[in-house]
């Protein structure tokens, strides 16, 4: 019988997330980063404090990617190659600088924060966006052509650009 510890590690991460109050799904997704991203020969280290100036946002990202951060720096390829879901909902984040680094995500839940702006133009793989409950005045989604679900209610939107979003099925 072959013995594996991968499942145990994921369960442990999930338990750690529950005991700290941070969503366990955050860590499970972080554990699924492909090995090709961690073996990139052209390493571009970025400073966590400069890349994520909002302390709350930096704290969440630091927890998610704790195994990839060394001396306050992380390889940019780890973040840009991270696919799947990024859930940073309800963390009282005011400055979303750093979201642009997650170019490969397919789902972004940044609801119930204090974003005044949201730069997701580079997120061309994004299929689901929940940015409700923020302070957004305008939102340009014209580059997010794969978007099928958009939740942007409870903002202060005066401009919403959904031009070219032919895949959009849900708009709240």
C-alpha positions as a Python dict, from the first residue, in 0.01 Angstrom:
ca = {
    (1, 'X'): (0, 0, 0),
    (2, 'X'): (139, 337, -104),
    (3, 'X'): (149, 595, 172),
    (4, 'X'): (84, 960, 97),
    (5, 'X'): (96, 1267, 315),
    (6, 'X'): (-48, 1516, 66),
    (7, 'X'): (-407, 1466, 188),
    (8, 'X'): (-293, 1492, 548),
    (9, 'X'): (-110, 1817, 474),
    (10, 'X'): (-420, 1968, 313),
    (11, 'X'): (-636, 1862, 606),
    (12, 'X'): (-383, 2009, 848),
    (13, 'X'): (-383, 2336, 657),
    (14, 'X'): (-763, 2339, 662),
    (15, 'X'): (-763, 2275, 1038),
    (16, 'X'): (-506, 2551, 1092),
    (17, 'X'): (-726, 2786, 895),
    (18, 'X'): (-1028, 2701, 1109),
    (19, 'X'): (-838, 2746, 1433),
    (20, 'X'): (-701, 3086, 1329),
    (21, 'X'): (-1030, 3216, 1190),
    (22, 'X'): (-889, 3247, 837),
    (23, 'X'): (-1080, 3066, 568),
    (24, 'X'): (-935, 2717, 520),
    (25, 'X'): (-1012, 2734, 147),
    (26, 'X'): (-752, 3008, 116),
    (27, 'X'): (-473, 2769, 214),
    (28, 'X'): (-602, 2471, 20),
    (29, 'X'): (-592, 2676, -300),
    (30, 'X'): (-247, 2809, -216),
    (31, 'X'): (-126, 2450, -174),
    (32, 'X'): (-236, 2378, -531),
    (33, 'X'): (15, 2609, -699),
    (34, 'X'): (184, 2417, -976),
    (35, 'X'): (546, 2312, -930),
    (36, 'X'): (640, 2479, -1259),
    (37, 'X'): (574, 2815, -1096),
    (38, 'X'): (807, 2733, -808),
    (39, 'X'): (1088, 2619, -1042),
    (40, 'X'): (1096, 2930, -1261),
    (41, 'X'): (1457, 3008, -1354),
    (42, 'X'): (1388, 3378, -1413),
    (43, 'X'): (1298, 3470, -1057),
    (44, 'X'): (1165, 3822, -1001),
    (45, 'X'): (1134, 3879, -628),
    (46, 'X'): (889, 4144, -520),
    (47, 'X'): (865, 4308, -181),
    (48, 'X'): (543, 4217, 0),
    (49, 'X'): (516, 4551, 179),
    (50, 'X'): (557, 4753, -142),
    (51, 'X'): (337, 4525, -350),
    (52, 'X'): (57, 4508, -89),
    (53, 'X'): (62, 4844, 96),
    (54, 'X'): (-265, 4773, 278),
    (55, 'X'): (-168, 4587, 598),
    (56, 'X'): (-488, 4378, 602),
    (57, 'X'): (-447, 4270, 240),
    (58, 'X'): (-79, 4192, 295),
    (59, 'X'): (-167, 3985, 602),
    (60, 'X'): (-413, 3767, 408),
    (61, 'X'): (-173, 3717, 116),
    (62, 'X'): (118, 3647, 353),
    (63, 'X'): (-89, 3378, 524),
    (64, 'X'): (-198, 3223, 194),
    (65, 'X'): (152, 3212, 49),
    (66, 'X'): (354, 3171, 368),
    (67, 'X'): (550, 2878, 220),
    (68, 'X'): (669, 3094, -70),
    (69, 'X'): (769, 3410, 117),
    (70, 'X'): (1123, 3458, 238),
    (71, 'X'): (1260, 3772, 401),
    (72, 'X'): (942, 3962, 308),
    (73, 'X'): (977, 3882, -63),
    (74, 'X'): (799, 3646, -302),
    (75, 'X'): (859, 3537, -661),
    (76, 'X'): (620, 3734, -881),
    (77, 'X'): (561, 3421, -1094),
    (78, 'X'): (400, 3248, -794),
    (79, 'X'): (132, 3517, -776),
    (80, 'X'): (81, 3565, -1150),
    (81, 'X'): (60, 3189, -1206),
    (82, 'X'): (-186, 3130, -922),
    (83, 'X'): (-508, 3006, -1081),
    (84, 'X'): (-841, 2943, -921),
    (85, 'X'): (-1016, 3149, -659),
    (86, 'X'): (-892, 3446, -457),
    (87, 'X'): (-1124, 3517, -164),
    (88, 'X'): (-1033, 3831, 29),
    (89, 'X'): (-1388, 3919, 132),
    (90, 'X'): (-1456, 4100, 458),
    (91, 'X'): (-1099, 4189, 558),
    (92, 'X'): (-1152, 4567, 582),
    (93, 'X'): (-907, 4621, 293),
    (94, 'X'): (-892, 4981, 176),
    (95, 'X'): (-620, 4961, -91),
    (96, 'X'): (-642, 4686, -352),
    (97, 'X'): (-294, 4745, -490),
    (98, 'X'): (-154, 4399, -548),
    (99, 'X'): (-467, 4240, -695),
    (100, 'X'): (-322, 4307, -1041),
    (101, 'X'): (-43, 4056, -964),
    (102, 'X'): (-292, 3765, -967),
    (103, 'X'): (-333, 3759, -1345),
    (104, 'X'): (-443, 3394, -1372),
    (105, 'X'): (-730, 3384, -1122),
    (106, 'X'): (-1071, 3275, -1246),
    (107, 'X'): (-1270, 3390, -942),
    (108, 'X'): (-1227, 3700, -728),
    (109, 'X'): (-1433, 3767, -417),
    (110, 'X'): (-1331, 4102, -272),
    (111, 'X'): (-1675, 4188, -130),
    (112, 'X'): (-1731, 4379, 192),
    (113, 'X'): (-1407, 4575, 201),
    (114, 'X'): (-1350, 4946, 143),
    (115, 'X'): (-1221, 4955, -215),
    (116, 'X'): (-1267, 5289, -387),
    (117, 'X'): (-1117, 5147, -708),
    (118, 'X'): (-1045, 4805, -850),
    (119, 'X'): (-786, 4736, -1122),
    (120, 'X'): (-868, 4400, -1279),
    (121, 'X'): (-800, 4481, -1645),
    (122, 'X'): (-522, 4218, -1664),
    (123, 'X'): (-748, 3943, -1530),
    (124, 'X'): (-854, 3808, -1868),
    (125, 'X'): (-931, 3459, -1727),
    (126, 'X'): (-1172, 3595, -1467),
    (127, 'X'): (-1511, 3420, -1481),
    (128, 'X'): (-1665, 3533, -1152),
    (129, 'X'): (-1630, 3864, -969),
    (130, 'X'): (-1794, 3961, -642),
    (131, 'X'): (-1701, 4317, -549),
    (132, 'X'): (-2026, 4406, -374),
    (133, 'X'): (-2026, 4605, -51),
    (134, 'X'): (-1735, 4835, -134),
    (135, 'X'): (-1712, 5204, -223),
    (136, 'X'): (-1658, 5168, -598),
    (137, 'X'): (-1768, 5461, -812),
    (138, 'X'): (-1673, 5314, -1149),
    (139, 'X'): (-1588, 4970, -1277),
    (140, 'X'): (-1441, 4890, -1619),
    (141, 'X'): (-1473, 4524, -1711),
    (142, 'X'): (-1426, 4557, -2086),
    (143, 'X'): (-1107, 4343, -2080),
    (144, 'X'): (-1270, 4067, -1873),
    (145, 'X'): (-1444, 3900, -2167),
    (146, 'X'): (-1472, 3556, -1999),
    (147, 'X'): (-1675, 3698, -1708),
    (148, 'X'): (-1998, 3501, -1657),
    (149, 'X'): (-2098, 3621, -1309),
    (150, 'X'): (-2076, 3975, -1170),
    (151, 'X'): (-2190, 4089, -828),
    (152, 'X'): (-2129, 4460, -784),
    (153, 'X'): (-2429, 4573, -580),
    (154, 'X'): (-2397, 4788, -266),
    (155, 'X'): (-2141, 5024, -417),
    (156, 'X'): (-2158, 5384, -528),
    (157, 'X'): (-2132, 5301, -899),
    (158, 'X'): (-2205, 5576, -1148),
    (159, 'X'): (-2019, 5401, -1433),
    (160, 'X'): (-2020, 5029, -1512),
    (161, 'X'): (-1853, 4926, -1838),
    (162, 'X'): (-1960, 4576, -1941),
    (163, 'X'): (-1899, 4634, -2313),
    (164, 'X'): (-1799, 4311, -2488),
    (165, 'X'): (-1902, 4078, -2206),
    (166, 'X'): (-2104, 3839, -2420),
    (167, 'X'): (-2052, 3549, -2172),
    (168, 'X'): (-2208, 3742, -1881),
    (169, 'X'): (-2504, 3544, -1742),
    (170, 'X'): (-2551, 3692, -1393),
    (171, 'X'): (-2544, 4059, -1298),
    (172, 'X'): (-2634, 4171, -946),
}
